[in-house]
Amino acid sequence: MTTAIVLMKVARKEINNVAEELAELKSISEVYSVSGKYDLVAIIRVKNNDDLSVFVTKELAVINSIIETETMLAFKAYSRHDLEAMFDIGN
């Protein structure tokens, strides 16, 4: 599993529309509106780097209101939230 965090600058009047459009995409698990120099942050989870490449160039790149992106690859997850969710199955 490959996880990427994508920071996005979006046309001001389109932030909500872009966030909703991103949230509908299969490869995106979460979208956040954030403060600071970026407008949206998306968490992408795909099978491998090839799938990430296809997603970024074929699905993300065609959203015209996205002005700029910065993509970071995650190496290892340390989230307690993910661990708790794993052990909470069936409770």
Buried (B, 14 or more C-beta within 10 A) or exposed (E): EBBBBBBBBBEEEBBEEBBEBBEEBEBBEEBEEEEEEBBBBBBBBBEEEEBBEEBBEEBBEEBEBBEEBEBEEBEEEEEEEEEEEEEEEEE
